[in-house]
Amino acid sequence: MTYSLVPLFPGIPGGPEMLIVLLIVVLLFGANKLPKLARSTGQAMGEFKRGREDIETELREATATSDDAESDVETETETETDDTDRTTAA
């Protein structure tokens, strides 16, 4: 006996499926509340995007700061090594 696996969601919903979903949403929320729902969803997405951009900016700044600190440490180490070489050579 051979069993075939059938996916629960065979793909991205197309036109008829999206119409059914839209009809269910209209029935649940009512036509009057849909603009408010869409507006609040858009505002939430905008806030999420701004928050993500803020975090990305902070990470870039932190990375740049740590890179600068590492180069400062390397410069100090090279200076100390040069000073040690000069004192042992004299």
C-alpha positions in Angstrom: 0.0 0.0 0.0 1.5 3.3 -1.0 0.7 6.5 0.8 1.1 9.9 -0.8 1.7 13.0 1.2 -0.7 15.8 0.5 0.3 19.2 1.7 -2.1 21.0 4.1 -1.6 24.2 2.2 -0.7 23.4 -1.4 0.4 26.9 -2.4 -0.2 30.5 -2.3 -3.9 31.4 -2.3 -5.1 32.6 -5.7 -8.1 34.7 -6.7 -11.0 32.6 -5.6 -9.4 31.9 -2.2 -8.6 35.5 -1.6 -12.2 36.5 -2.4 -13.5 33.9 0.2 -11.1 35.3 2.8 -12.2 38.9 2.0 -15.8 37.9 2.3 -15.2 36.3 5.7 -13.3 39.4 6.9 -16.2 41.7 5.8 -18.7 39.4 7.6 -16.6 39.4 10.8 -15.7 43.1 11.0 -18.4 44.8 8.9 -17.9 47.1 6.0 -17.8 50.2 8.2 -14.8 49.0 10.3 -12.6 47.8 7.4 -11.1 51.3 6.7 -10.2 51.7 10.4 -8.8 48.2 10.5 -6.7 48.9 7.4 -5.5 52.2 8.8 -4.4 50.7 12.1 -2.7 47.8 10.3 -0.8 50.3 8.2 0.2 52.4 11.2 1.4 49.3 13.0 3.5 48.2 10.0 5.0 51.7 9.8 6.0 51.7 13.5 7.5 48.2 13.1 9.5 49.4 10.1 10.8 52.5 12.0 11.7 50.3 15.0 13.6 47.9 12.8 15.5 50.8 11.1 16.4 52.2 14.5 17.8 48.9 15.6 19.8 48.5 12.4 21.2 52.0 12.8 22.3 51.3 16.4 23.9 48.1 15.3 25.8 49.8 12.5 27.0 52.5 15.0 28.0 50.0 17.5 29.9 48.0 14.9 31.7 51.2 13.7 32.5 52.1 17.3 34.0 48.7 18.0 36.0 48.8 14.8 37.4 52.2 15.8 38.3 50.9 19.3 40.0 47.8 17.8 42.1 50.0 15.5 43.1 52.2 18.4 44.2 49.2 20.4 46.2 47.9 17.5 47.9 51.3 17.1 48.7 51.4 20.8 50.2 47.9 20.7 52.3 48.8 17.7 53.6 52.0 19.5 54.5 50.0 22.6 56.3 47.4 20.5 58.3 50.1 18.7 59.2 51.7 22.1 60.3 48.3 23.4 62.5 47.6 20.3 64.1 51.0 20.7 65.0 50.5 24.3 66.4 47.1 23.8 68.4 48.2 20.8 70.1 51.1 22.7 
